[in-house]
């Protein structure tokens, strides 16, 4: 099975968490990986980790909320590797608070990073895919983009918007053999959730039919599948990786 061997993948938010896991999983599958994020030191560590197992990786500093910076980084990645076959739009932020207390900057920051960022990166990378008539775009959304969540009106709106973006793009580029899908994680153990109390974690686990939180690699392996040759007849789909929190 071809999987992702020989492909070039660009992963945003690759310095930690789900983005790092996606980069490692794609590299493990034989892809060369362009790593994008704001933290250059952490990116260098991930690149070293991939190279230490015989893979190929290169780091590109990028703030996806900045159009010029995002597009320049994608261009640099294409110049470095010759193409981009797979784009994983993972970079995201939260600014949680109830709507009545939410500042305009809390709204704008989340929408600019989580929704405009994927737009900038996709627009910059799509030309390479159109030229070779092959591509995979995977957008990391969230279960809360499907259900909503108290205190996360900005985050839920950005992730719901990303689902609409996914389906629209899937229709636009399907004739060029480019698939566009989304992965919607549920409660995943990452650095962002480490600070939660044991009591709260226990309550969350009770809401999950599988009885446990997911891992970053649970998400990464789903991404790698959608990026593979074997997923070539799947497009416009939202793959739930949530342990059963949301079904149907």
Secondary structure, 3 states (H helix, E strand, C coil): CCCCCCCEEEEECCCCHHHHHHHHHHHHCCCEEEEEECCHHHHHHHHHHHHHCCCCEEEEECCCCCHHHHHHHHHHHHHHHCCCCEEEECCCCCCCCCHHHCCHHHHHHHHHHHHHHHHHHHHHHHHHHHHHCCEEEEEEEECHHHHCCCCCHHHHHHHHHHHHHHHHHHHHHHHHCEEEEEEEECCEECCCCCCCCHHHHHHHHHCCCCCCCEEHHHHHHHHHHHCCHHHCCCCCCEEEECCCCCCC
